[in-house]
């Protein structure tokens, strides 16, 4: 199974996938890693692993539509079976979703449908939940909507702040992403289309 991984930040989920592939625990080919800006540690992780890396810099385009068309074309050029949004902090267009519909996988640091959006961990703490977690789902045109594939709960500890809770969620999120990709590669989980 060929994948393209999209990142915007440190790429810790990407590193978990790289490590699982190198250890022979995950039978996927990382065709490329893409980012929306040059200054991400995820791009460095990709380069350090010897992976094909590309940047479609959001700020280099006049319009969002131009950026999205360039991103769509670049990702499509790798002919991925699955596109993984791994901490990719850009909402893609309906055209991107149409192109990769049914094979655009997203991770989210909350138990969807609760606490969607960029601040899932902060919102869960503010609401006072005792349990949150992470979700792996097929992305659709909504924000953190789409069919849920896997979820795992993480207990909110009394001493948790946003950083400590997010770090514990990331540990589970990395494992759940690798597990989900493995199940997709072995066709244990069907795509929604």
Buried (B, 14 or more C-beta within 10 A) or exposed (E): BBBBBBBBBBBBBBBBBBBBBEEEEBEBEBBBBBBBBEEBBBBEBBEEBEBEBBBBEBEEBEEEEEBBBBBBEBBBEBEBBBBBBBBBBBBBBEEBBEBBBBBBBBBBBBBBEBBBEEBBBBBBBEEEBEEBBBBBBBBBBEEBBBEBBBBBEBEBEEEBEBEEBBEBBBEBBBBBBBBBBBBBBEEEBEBEE
